[in-house]
Amino acid sequence: MLGLLLFDRHTAEILYNLLYKFLNALYIDWCVMLLNASSDDENTMTGRHVGLVTRIAWCAKFNVLRMWCTPHHIDIIVKSSAEGNDGGAYVKDIYSFSVHLRS
């Protein structure tokens, strides 16, 4: 897992350049070791031609397994399960409660 500070726009090119420099500084042959790239399904990350995961996969020596990250899978499952309770009333109540706590 990786967290890098980014004080610029979140375009695929900027993200790619930052990640590429970081991985090269960490381990120069990272592209030989890369097996998997996971992300959310946002176009910046998965765009067919210029998405971050696409650009990273082009650098890899071998085929890269591309998939959604596990927290996004869990988020989708939890949201659909919660919305199934009482026709979504549970989710609305929890949201209202969290708004109340923040105020």
Phi and psi restraints in degrees (range 20) as a CNS / XPLOR table:
assign (resid 1 and name C) (resid 2 and name N)
       (resid 2 and name CA) (resid 2 and name C) 1.0 -139.5 20.0 2
assign (resid 2 and name N) (resid 2 and name CA)
       (resid 2 and name C) (resid 3 and name N) 1.0 134.8 20.0 2
assign (resid 2 and name C) (resid 3 and name N)
       (resid 3 and name CA) (resid 3 and name C) 1.0 -131.6 20.0 2
assign (resid 3 and name N) (resid 3 and name CA)
       (resid 3 and name C) (resid 4 and name N) 1.0 114.7 20.0 2
assign (resid 3 and name C) (resid 4 and name N)
       (resid 4 and name CA) (resid 4 and name C) 1.0 -118.1 20.0 2
assign (resid 4 and name N) (resid 4 and name CA)
       (resid 4 and name C) (resid 5 and name N) 1.0 139.4 20.0 2
assign (resid 4 and name C) (resid 5 and name N)
       (resid 5 and name CA) (resid 5 and name C) 1.0 -75.0 20.0 2
assign (resid 5 and name N) (resid 5 and name CA)
       (resid 5 and name C) (resid 6 and name N) 1.0 135.8 20.0 2
assign (resid 5 and name C) (resid 6 and name N)
       (resid 6 and name CA) (resid 6 and name C) 1.0 -133.6 20.0 2
assign (resid 6 and name N) (resid 6 and name CA)
       (resid 6 and name C) (resid 7 and name N) 1.0 116.0 20.0 2
assign (resid 6 and name C) (resid 7 and name N)
       (resid 7 and name CA) (resid 7 and name C) 1.0 -104.4 20.0 2
assign (resid 7 and name N) (resid 7 and name CA)
       (resid 7 and name C) (resid 8 and name N) 1.0 24.7 20.0 2
assign (resid 7 and name C) (resid 8 and name N)
       (resid 8 and name CA) (resid 8 and name C) 1.0 -127.6 20.0 2
assign (resid 8 and name N) (resid 8 and name CA)
       (resid 8 and name C) (resid 9 and name N) 1.0 -177.4 20.0 2
assign (resid 8 and name C) (resid 9 and name N)
       (resid 9 and name CA) (resid 9 and name C) 1.0 -63.6 20.0 2
assign (resid 9 and name N) (resid 9 and name CA)
       (resid 9 and name C) (resid 10 and name N) 1.0 154.1 20.0 2
assign (resid 9 and name C) (resid 10 and name N)
       (resid 10 and name CA) (resid 10 and name C) 1.0 -96.0 20.0 2
assign (resid 10 and name N) (resid 10 and name CA)
       (resid 10 and name C) (resid 11 and name N) 1.0 55.8 20.0 2
assign (resid 10 and name C) (resid 11 and name N)
       (resid 11 and name CA) (resid 11 and name C) 1.0 -84.3 20.0 2
assign (resid 11 and name N) (resid 11 and name CA)
       (resid 11 and name C) (resid 12 and name N) 1.0 158.8 20.0 2
assign (resid 11 and name C) (resid 12 and name N)
       (resid 12 and name CA) (resid 12 and name C) 1.0 -61.0 20.0 2
assign (resid 12 and name N) (resid 12 and name CA)
       (resid 12 and name C) (resid 13 and name N) 1.0 -37.9 20.0 2
assign (resid 12 and name C) (resid 13 and name N)
       (resid 13 and name CA) (resid 13 and name C) 1.0 -65.1 20.0 2
assign (resid 13 and name N) (resid 13 and name CA)
       (resid 13 and name C) (resid 14 and name N) 1.0 -44.8 20.0 2
assign (resid 13 and name C) (resid 14 and name N)
       (resid 14 and name CA) (resid 14 and name C) 1.0 -66.3 20.0 2
assign (resid 14 and name N) (resid 14 and name CA)
       (resid 14 and name C) (resid 15 and name N) 1.0 -44.0 20.0 2
assign (resid 14 and name C) (resid 15 and name N)
       (resid 15 and name CA) (resid 15 and name C) 1.0 -61.7 20.0 2
assign (resid 15 and name N) (resid 15 and name CA)
       (resid 15 and name C) (resid 16 and name N) 1.0 -42.9 20.0 2
assign (resid 15 and name C) (resid 16 and name N)
       (resid 16 and name CA) (resid 16 and name C) 1.0 -62.1 20.0 2
assign (resid 16 and name N) (resid 16 and name CA)
       (resid 16 and name C) (resid 17 and name N) 1.0 -48.2 20.0 2
assign (resid 16 and name C) (resid 17 and name N)
       (resid 17 and name CA) (resid 17 and name C) 1.0 -60.5 20.0 2
assign (resid 17 and name N) (resid 17 and name CA)
       (resid 17 and name C) (resid 18 and name N) 1.0 -42.0 20.0 2
assign (resid 17 and name C) (resid 18 and name N)
       (resid 18 and name CA) (resid 18 and name C) 1.0 -64.1 20.0 2
assign (resid 18 and name N) (resid 18 and name CA)
       (resid 18 and name C) (resid 19 and name N) 1.0 -48.4 20.0 2
assign (resid 18 and name C) (resid 19 and name N)
       (resid 19 and name CA) (resid 19 and name C) 1.0 -66.3 20.0 2
assign (resid 19 and name N) (resid 19 and name CA)
       (resid 19 and name C) (resid 20 and name N) 1.0 -39.9 20.0 2
assign (resid 19 and name C) (resid 20 and name N)
       (resid 20 and name CA) (resid 20 and name C) 1.0 -61.9 20.0 2
assign (resid 20 and name N) (resid 20 and name CA)
       (resid 20 and name C) (resid 21 and name N) 1.0 -46.7 20.0 2
assign (resid 20 and name C) (resid 21 and name N)
       (resid 21 and name CA) (resid 21 and name C) 1.0 -63.1 20.0 2
assign (resid 21 and name N) (resid 21 and name CA)
       (resid 21 and name C) (resid 22 and name N) 1.0 -42.3 20.0 2
assign (resid 21 and name C) (resid 22 and name N)
       (resid 22 and name CA) (resid 22 and name C) 1.0 -63.0 20.0 2
assign (resid 22 and name N) (resid 22 and name CA)
       (resid 22 and name C) (resid 23 and name N) 1.0 -48.1 20.0 2
assign (resid 22 and name C) (resid 23 and name N)
       (resid 23 and name CA) (resid 23 and name C) 1.0 -64.9 20.0 2
assign (resid 23 and name N) (resid 23 and name CA)
       (resid 23 and name C) (resid 24 and name N) 1.0 -37.4 20.0 2
assign (resid 23 and name C) (resid 24 and name N)
       (resid 24 and name CA) (resid 24 and name C) 1.0 -65.0 20.0 2
assign (resid 24 and name N) (resid 24 and name CA)
       (resid 24 and name C) (resid 25 and name N) 1.0 -37.3 20.0 2
assign (resid 24 and name C) (resid 25 and name N)
       (resid 25 and name CA) (resid 25 and name C) 1.0 -70.5 20.0 2
assign (resid 25 and name N) (resid 25 and name CA)
       (resid 25 and name C) (resid 26 and name N) 1.0 -33.4 20.0 2
assign (resid 25 and name C) (resid 26 and name N)
       (resid 26 and name CA) (resid 26 and name C) 1.0 -75.2 20.0 2
assign (resid 26 and name N) (resid 26 and name CA)
       (resid 26 and name C) (resid 27 and name N) 1.0 -46.4 20.0 2
assign (resid 26 and name C) (resid 27 and name N)
       (resid 27 and name CA) (resid 27 and name C) 1.0 -158.7 20.0 2
assign (resid 27 and name N) (resid 27 and name CA)
       (resid 27 and name C) (resid 28 and name N) 1.0 114.4 20.0 2
assign (resid 27 and name C) (resid 28 and name N)
       (resid 28 and name CA) (resid 28 and name C) 1.0 -62.3 20.0 2
assign (resid 28 and name N) (resid 28 and name CA)
       (resid 28 and name C) (resid 29 and name N) 1.0 -31.0 20.0 2
assign (resid 28 and name C) (resid 29 and name N)
       (resid 29 and name CA) (resid 29 and name C) 1.0 -98.3 20.0 2
assign (resid 29 and name N) (resid 29 and name CA)
       (resid 29 and name C) (resid 30 and name N) 1.0 32.1 20.0 2
assign (resid 29 and name C) (resid 30 and name N)
       (resid 30 and name CA) (resid 30 and name C) 1.0 -61.4 20.0 2
assign (resid 30 and name N) (resid 30 and name CA)
       (resid 30 and name C) (resid 31 and name N) 1.0 -30.1 20.0 2
assign (resid 30 and name C) (resid 31 and name N)
       (resid 31 and name CA) (resid 31 and name C) 1.0 -69.3 20.0 2
assign (resid 31 and name N) (resid 31 and name CA)
       (resid 31 and name C) (resid 32 and name N) 1.0 -20.2 20.0 2
assign (resid 31 and name C) (resid 32 and name N)
       (resid 32 and name CA) (resid 32 and name C) 1.0 -80.4 20.0 2
assign (resid 32 and name N) (resid 32 and name CA)
       (resid 32 and name C) (resid 33 and name N) 1.0 -28.8 20.0 2
assign (resid 32 and name C) (resid 33 and name N)
       (resid 33 and name CA) (resid 33 and name C) 1.0 -90.6 20.0 2
assign (resid 33 and name N) (resid 33 and name CA)
       (resid 33 and name C) (resid 34 and name N) 1.0 -12.7 20.0 2
assign (resid 33 and name C) (resid 34 and name N)
       (resid 34 and name CA) (resid 34 and name C) 1.0 -68.5 20.0 2
assign (resid 34 and name N) (resid 34 and name CA)
       (resid 34 and name C) (resid 35 and name N) 1.0 124.8 20.0 2
assign (resid 34 and name C) (resid 35 and name N)
       (resid 35 and name CA) (resid 35 and name C) 1.0 -118.6 20.0 2
assign (resid 35 and name N) (resid 35 and name CA)
       (resid 35 and name C) (resid 36 and name N) 1.0 -30.5 20.0 2
assign (resid 35 and name C) (resid 36 and name N)
       (resid 36 and name CA) (resid 36 and name C) 1.0 -141.4 20.0 2
assign (resid 36 and name N) (resid 36 and name CA)
       (resid 36 and name C) (resid 37 and name N) 1.0 145.5 20.0 2
assign (resid 36 and name C) (resid 37 and name N)
       (resid 37 and name CA) (resid 37 and name C) 1.0 -136.7 20.0 2
assign (resid 37 and name N) (resid 37 and name CA)
       (resid 37 and name C) (resid 38 and name N) 1.0 122.1 20.0 2
assign (resid 37 and name C) (resid 38 and name N)
       (resid 38 and name CA) (resid 38 and name C) 1.0 -122.1 20.0 2
assign (resid 38 and name N) (resid 38 and name CA)
       (resid 38 and name C) (resid 39 and name N) 1.0 150.1 20.0 2
assign (resid 38 and name C) (resid 39 and name N)
       (resid 39 and name CA) (resid 39 and name C) 1.0 -161.3 20.0 2
assign (resid 39 and name N) (resid 39 and name CA)
       (resid 39 and name C) (resid 40 and name N) 1.0 176.8 20.0 2
assign (resid 39 and name C) (resid 40 and name N)
       (resid 40 and name CA) (resid 40 and name C) 1.0 -77.9 20.0 2
assign (resid 40 and name N) (resid 40 and name CA)
       (resid 40 and name C) (resid 41 and name N) 1.0 -177.7 20.0 2
assign (resid 40 and name C) (resid 41 and name N)
       (resid 41 and name CA) (resid 41 and name C) 1.0 -98.6 20.0 2
assign (resid 41 and name N) (resid 41 and name CA)
       (resid 41 and name C) (resid 42 and name N) 1.0 26.2 20.0 2
assign (resid 41 and name C) (resid 42 and name N)
       (resid 42 and name CA) (resid 42 and name C) 1.0 -75.1 20.0 2
assign (resid 42 and name N) (resid 42 and name CA)
       (resid 42 and name C) (resid 43 and name N) 1.0 145.3 20.0 2
assign (resid 42 and name C) (resid 43 and name N)
       (resid 43 and name CA) (resid 43 and name C) 1.0 -58.3 20.0 2
assign (resid 43 and name N) (resid 43 and name CA)
       (resid 43 and name C) (resid 44 and name N) 1.0 -34.9 20.0 2
assign (resid 43 and name C) (resid 44 and name N)
       (resid 44 and name CA) (resid 44 and name C) 1.0 -58.5 20.0 2
assign (resid 44 and name N) (resid 44 and name CA)
       (resid 44 and name C) (resid 45 and name N) 1.0 -34.0 20.0 2
assign (resid 44 and name C) (resid 45 and name N)
       (resid 45 and name CA) (resid 45 and name C) 1.0 -88.4 20.0 2
assign (resid 45 and name N) (resid 45 and name CA)
       (resid 45 and name C) (resid 46 and name N) 1.0 -38.6 20.0 2
assign (resid 45 and name C) (resid 46 and name N)
       (resid 46 and name CA) (resid 46 and name C) 1.0 -118.9 20.0 2
assign (resid 46 and name N) (resid 46 and name CA)
       (resid 46 and name C) (resid 47 and name N) 1.0 13.1 20.0 2
assign (resid 46 and name C) (resid 47 and name N)
       (resid 47 and name CA) (resid 47 and name C) 1.0 -52.0 20.0 2
assign (resid 47 and name N) (resid 47 and name CA)
       (resid 47 and name C) (resid 48 and name N) 1.0 140.4 20.0 2
assign (resid 47 and name C) (resid 48 and name N)
       (resid 48 and name CA) (resid 48 and name C) 1.0 -61.4 20.0 2
assign (resid 48 and name N) (resid 48 and name CA)
       (resid 48 and name C) (resid 49 and name N) 1.0 -34.7 20.0 2
assign (resid 48 and name C) (resid 49 and name N)
       (resid 49 and name CA) (resid 49 and name C) 1.0 -106.3 20.0 2
assign (resid 49 and name N) (resid 49 and name CA)
       (resid 49 and name C) (resid 50 and name N) 1.0 -39.5 20.0 2
assign (resid 49 and name C) (resid 50 and name N)
       (resid 50 and name CA) (resid 50 and name C) 1.0 -129.9 20.0 2
assign (resid 50 and name N) (resid 50 and name CA)
       (resid 50 and name C) (resid 51 and name N) 1.0 15.7 20.0 2
assign (resid 50 and name C) (resid 51 and name N)
       (resid 51 and name CA) (resid 51 and name C) 1.0 -68.0 20.0 2
assign (resid 51 and name N) (resid 51 and name CA)
       (resid 51 and name C) (resid 52 and name N) 1.0 157.3 20.0 2
assign (resid 51 and name C) (resid 52 and name N)
       (resid 52 and name CA) (resid 52 and name C) 1.0 -59.3 20.0 2
assign (resid 52 and name N) (resid 52 and name CA)
       (resid 52 and name C) (resid 53 and name N) 1.0 -48.7 20.0 2
assign (resid 52 and name C) (resid 53 and name N)
       (resid 53 and name CA) (resid 53 and name C) 1.0 -63.7 20.0 2
assign (resid 53 and name N) (resid 53 and name CA)
       (resid 53 and name C) (resid 54 and name N) 1.0 -37.6 20.0 2
assign (resid 53 and name C) (resid 54 and name N)
       (resid 54 and name CA) (resid 54 and name C) 1.0 -62.9 20.0 2
assign (resid 54 and name N) (resid 54 and name CA)
       (resid 54 and name C) (resid 55 and name N) 1.0 -45.3 20.0 2
assign (resid 54 and name C) (resid 55 and name N)
       (resid 55 and name CA) (resid 55 and name C) 1.0 -64.9 20.0 2
assign (resid 55 and name N) (resid 55 and name CA)
       (resid 55 and name C) (resid 56 and name N) 1.0 -41.1 20.0 2
assign (resid 55 and name C) (resid 56 and name N)
       (resid 56 and name CA) (resid 56 and name C) 1.0 -64.7 20.0 2
assign (resid 56 and name N) (resid 56 and name CA)
       (resid 56 and name C) (resid 57 and name N) 1.0 -40.9 20.0 2
assign (resid 56 and name C) (resid 57 and name N)
       (resid 57 and name CA) (resid 57 and name C) 1.0 -63.4 20.0 2
assign (resid 57 and name N) (resid 57 and name CA)
       (resid 57 and name C) (resid 58 and name N) 1.0 -33.6 20.0 2
assign (resid 57 and name C) (resid 58 and name N)
       (resid 58 and name CA) (resid 58 and name C) 1.0 -64.0 20.0 2
assign (resid 58 and name N) (resid 58 and name CA)
       (resid 58 and name C) (resid 59 and name N) 1.0 -30.6 20.0 2
assign (resid 58 and name C) (resid 59 and name N)
       (resid 59 and name CA) (resid 59 and name C) 1.0 -75.0 20.0 2
assign (resid 59 and name N) (resid 59 and name CA)
       (resid 59 and name C) (resid 60 and name N) 1.0 -24.6 20.0 2
assign (resid 59 and name C) (resid 60 and name N)
       (resid 60 and name CA) (resid 60 and name C) 1.0 -69.8 20.0 2
assign (resid 60 and name N) (resid 60 and name CA)
       (resid 60 and name C) (resid 61 and name N) 1.0 146.2 20.0 2
assign (resid 60 and name C) (resid 61 and name N)
       (resid 61 and name CA) (resid 61 and name C) 1.0 -75.7 20.0 2
assign (resid 61 and name N) (resid 61 and name CA)
       (resid 61 and name C) (resid 62 and name N) 1.0 -34.5 20.0 2
assign (resid 61 and name C) (resid 62 and name N)
       (resid 62 and name CA) (resid 62 and name C) 1.0 -112.3 20.0 2
assign (resid 62 and name N) (resid 62 and name CA)
       (resid 62 and name C) (resid 63 and name N) 1.0 169.1 20.0 2
assign (resid 62 and name C) (resid 63 and name N)
       (resid 63 and name CA) (resid 63 and name C) 1.0 -61.7 20.0 2
assign (resid 63 and name N) (resid 63 and name CA)
       (resid 63 and name C) (resid 64 and name N) 1.0 139.7 20.0 2
assign (resid 63 and name C) (resid 64 and name N)
       (resid 64 and name CA) (resid 64 and name C) 1.0 -107.5 20.0 2
assign (resid 64 and name N) (resid 64 and name CA)
       (resid 64 and name C) (resid 65 and name N) 1.0 132.7 20.0 2
assign (resid 64 and name C) (resid 65 and name N)
       (resid 65 and name CA) (resid 65 and name C) 1.0 -78.7 20.0 2
assign (resid 65 and name N) (resid 65 and name CA)
       (resid 65 and name C) (resid 66 and name N) 1.0 118.9 20.0 2
assign (resid 65 and name C) (resid 66 and name N)
       (resid 66 and name CA) (resid 66 and name C) 1.0 -105.9 20.0 2
assign (resid 66 and name N) (resid 66 and name CA)
       (resid 66 and name C) (resid 67 and name N) 1.0 128.1 20.0 2
assign (resid 66 and name C) (resid 67 and name N)
       (resid 67 and name CA) (resid 67 and name C) 1.0 -154.1 20.0 2
assign (resid 67 and name N) (resid 67 and name CA)
       (resid 67 and name C) (resid 68 and name N) 1.0 162.7 20.0 2
assign (resid 67 and name C) (resid 68 and name N)
       (resid 68 and name CA) (resid 68 and name C) 1.0 -68.7 20.0 2
assign (resid 68 and name N) (resid 68 and name CA)
       (resid 68 and name C) (resid 69 and name N) 1.0 149.9 20.0 2
assign (resid 68 and name C) (resid 69 and name N)
       (resid 69 and name CA) (resid 69 and name C) 1.0 -75.3 20.0 2
assign (resid 69 and name N) (resid 69 and name CA)
       (resid 69 and name C) (resid 70 and name N) 1.0 153.8 20.0 2
assign (resid 69 and name C) (resid 70 and name N)
       (resid 70 and name CA) (resid 70 and name C) 1.0 -58.6 20.0 2
assign (resid 70 and name N) (resid 70 and name CA)
       (resid 70 and name C) (resid 71 and name N) 1.0 -43.7 20.0 2
assign (resid 70 and name C) (resid 71 and name N)
       (resid 71 and name CA) (resid 71 and name C) 1.0 -58.3 20.0 2
assign (resid 71 and name N) (resid 71 and name CA)
       (resid 71 and name C) (resid 72 and name N) 1.0 -32.9 20.0 2
assign (resid 71 and name C) (resid 72 and name N)
       (resid 72 and name CA) (resid 72 and name C) 1.0 -70.9 20.0 2
assign (resid 72 and name N) (resid 72 and name CA)
       (resid 72 and name C) (resid 73 and name N) 1.0 -37.3 20.0 2
assign (resid 72 and name C) (resid 73 and name N)
       (resid 73 and name CA) (resid 73 and name C) 1.0 -60.7 20.0 2
assign (resid 73 and name N) (resid 73 and name CA)
       (resid 73 and name C) (resid 74 and name N) 1.0 -47.3 20.0 2
assign (resid 73 and name C) (resid 74 and name N)
       (resid 74 and name CA) (resid 74 and name C) 1.0 -62.7 20.0 2
assign (resid 74 and name N) (resid 74 and name CA)
       (resid 74 and name C) (resid 75 and name N) 1.0 -42.4 20.0 2
assign (resid 74 and name C) (resid 75 and name N)
       (resid 75 and name CA) (resid 75 and name C) 1.0 -58.9 20.0 2
assign (resid 75 and name N) (resid 75 and name CA)
       (resid 75 and name C) (resid 76 and name N) 1.0 -44.9 20.0 2
assign (resid 75 and name C) (resid 76 and name N)
       (resid 76 and name CA) (resid 76 and name C) 1.0 -62.5 20.0 2
assign (resid 76 and name N) (resid 76 and name CA)
       (resid 76 and name C) (resid 77 and name N) 1.0 -43.6 20.0 2
assign (resid 76 and name C) (resid 77 and name N)
       (resid 77 and name CA) (resid 77 and name C) 1.0 -66.2 20.0 2
assign (resid 77 and name N) (resid 77 and name CA)
       (resid 77 and name C) (resid 78 and name N) 1.0 -44.7 20.0 2
assign (resid 77 and name C) (resid 78 and name N)
       (resid 78 and name CA) (resid 78 and name C) 1.0 -64.6 20.0 2
assign (resid 78 and name N) (resid 78 and name CA)
       (resid 78 and name C) (resid 79 and name N) 1.0 -43.1 20.0 2
assign (resid 78 and name C) (resid 79 and name N)
       (resid 79 and name CA) (resid 79 and name C) 1.0 -62.4 20.0 2
assign (resid 79 and name N) (resid 79 and name CA)
       (resid 79 and name C) (resid 80 and name N) 1.0 -44.3 20.0 2
assign (resid 79 and name C) (resid 80 and name N)
       (resid 80 and name CA) (resid 80 and name C) 1.0 -67.9 20.0 2
assign (resid 80 and name N) (resid 80 and name CA)
       (resid 80 and name C) (resid 81 and name N) 1.0 -35.1 20.0 2
assign (resid 80 and name C) (resid 81 and name N)
       (resid 81 and name CA) (resid 81 and name C) 1.0 -68.4 20.0 2
assign (resid 81 and name N) (resid 81 and name CA)
       (resid 81 and name C) (resid 82 and name N) 1.0 -44.1 20.0 2
assign (resid 81 and name C) (resid 82 and name N)
       (resid 82 and name CA) (resid 82 and name C) 1.0 -66.4 20.0 2
assign (resid 82 and name N) (resid 82 and name CA)
       (resid 82 and name C) (resid 83 and name N) 1.0 -37.6 20.0 2
assign (resid 82 and name C) (resid 83 and name N)
       (resid 83 and name CA) (resid 83 and name C) 1.0 -70.7 20.0 2
assign (resid 83 and name N) (resid 83 and name CA)
       (resid 83 and name C) (resid 84 and name N) 1.0 -18.4 20.0 2
assign (resid 83 and name C) (resid 84 and name N)
       (resid 84 and name CA) (resid 84 and name C) 1.0 -77.3 20.0 2
assign (resid 84 and name N) (resid 84 and name CA)
       (resid 84 and name C) (resid 85 and name N) 1.0 -17.1 20.0 2
assign (resid 84 and name C) (resid 85 and name N)
       (resid 85 and name CA) (resid 85 and name C) 1.0 -82.6 20.0 2
assign (resid 85 and name N) (resid 85 and name CA)
       (resid 85 and name C) (resid 86 and name N) 1.0 123.9 20.0 2
assign (resid 85 and name C) (resid 86 and name N)
       (resid 86 and name CA) (resid 86 and name C) 1.0 53.1 20.0 2
assign (resid 86 and name N) (resid 86 and name CA)
       (resid 86 and name C) (resid 87 and name N) 1.0 35.6 20.0 2
assign (resid 86 and name C) (resid 87 and name N)
       (resid 87 and name CA) (resid 87 and name C) 1.0 62.9 20.0 2
assign (resid 87 and name N) (resid 87 and name CA)
       (resid 87 and name C) (resid 88 and name N) 1.0 28.0 20.0 2
assign (resid 87 and name C) (resid 88 and name N)
       (resid 88 and name CA) (resid 88 and name C) 1.0 91.7 20.0 2
assign (resid 88 and name N) (resid 88 and name CA)
       (resid 88 and name C) (resid 89 and name N) 1.0 -0.8 20.0 2
assign (resid 88 and name C) (resid 89 and name N)
       (resid 89 and name CA) (resid 89 and name C) 1.0 -63.5 20.0 2
assign (resid 89 and name N) (resid 89 and name CA)
       (resid 89 and name C) (resid 90 and name N) 1.0 -34.8 20.0 2
assign (resid 89 and name C) (resid 90 and name N)
       (resid 90 and name CA) (resid 90 and name C) 1.0 -59.9 20.0 2
assign (resid 90 and name N) (resid 90 and name CA)
       (resid 90 and name C) (resid 91 and name N) 1.0 -45.0 20.0 2
assign (resid 90 and name C) (resid 91 and name N)
       (resid 91 and name CA) (resid 91 and name C) 1.0 -64.5 20.0 2
assign (resid 91 and name N) (resid 91 and name CA)
       (resid 91 and name C) (resid 92 and name N) 1.0 -42.5 20.0 2
assign (resid 91 and name C) (resid 92 and name N)
       (resid 92 and name CA) (resid 92 and name C) 1.0 -63.3 20.0 2
assign (resid 92 and name N) (resid 92 and name CA)
       (resid 92 and name C) (resid 93 and name N) 1.0 -40.9 20.0 2
assign (resid 92 and name C) (resid 93 and name N)
       (resid 93 and name CA) (resid 93 and name C) 1.0 -64.6 20.0 2
assign (resid 93 and name N) (resid 93 and name CA)
       (resid 93 and name C) (resid 94 and name N) 1.0 -43.7 20.0 2
assign (resid 93 and name C) (resid 94 and name N)
       (resid 94 and name CA) (resid 94 and name C) 1.0 -64.7 20.0 2
assign (resid 94 and name N) (resid 94 and name CA)
       (resid 94 and name C) (resid 95 and name N) 1.0 -41.4 20.0 2
assign (resid 94 and name C) (resid 95 and name N)
       (resid 95 and name CA) (resid 95 and name C) 1.0 -62.4 20.0 2
assign (resid 95 and name N) (resid 95 and name CA)
       (resid 95 and name C) (resid 96 and name N) 1.0 -45.7 20.0 2
assign (resid 95 and name C) (resid 96 and name N)
       (resid 96 and name CA) (resid 96 and name C) 1.0 -60.4 20.0 2
assign (resid 96 and name N) (resid 96 and name CA)
       (resid 96 and name C) (resid 97 and name N) 1.0 -40.3 20.0 2
assign (resid 96 and name C) (resid 97 and name N)
       (resid 97 and name CA) (resid 97 and name C) 1.0 -64.3 20.0 2
assign (resid 97 and name N) (resid 97 and name CA)
       (resid 97 and name C) (resid 98 and name N) 1.0 -42.3 20.0 2
assign (resid 97 and name C) (resid 98 and name N)
       (resid 98 and name CA) (resid 98 and name C) 1.0 -67.4 20.0 2
assign (resid 98 and name N) (resid 98 and name CA)
       (resid 98 and name C) (resid 99 and name N) 1.0 -35.2 20.0 2
assign (resid 98 and name C) (resid 99 and name N)
       (resid 99 and name CA) (resid 99 and name C) 1.0 -64.1 20.0 2
assign (resid 99 and name N) (resid 99 and name CA)
       (resid 99 and name C) (resid 100 and name N) 1.0 -42.1 20.0 2
assign (resid 99 and name C) (resid 100 and name N)
       (resid 100 and name CA) (resid 100 and name C) 1.0 -61.7 20.0 2
assign (resid 100 and name N) (resid 100 and name CA)
       (resid 100 and name C) (resid 101 and name N) 1.0 -42.9 20.0 2
assign (resid 100 and name C) (resid 101 and name N)
       (resid 101 and name CA) (resid 101 and name C) 1.0 -65.3 20.0 2
assign (resid 101 and name N) (resid 101 and name CA)
       (resid 101 and name C) (resid 102 and name N) 1.0 -35.4 20.0 2
assign (resid 101 and name C) (resid 102 and name N)
       (resid 102 and name CA) (resid 102 and name C) 1.0 -73.2 20.0 2
assign (resid 102 and name N) (resid 102 and name CA)
       (resid 102 and name C) (resid 103 and name N) 1.0 -23.2 20.0 2
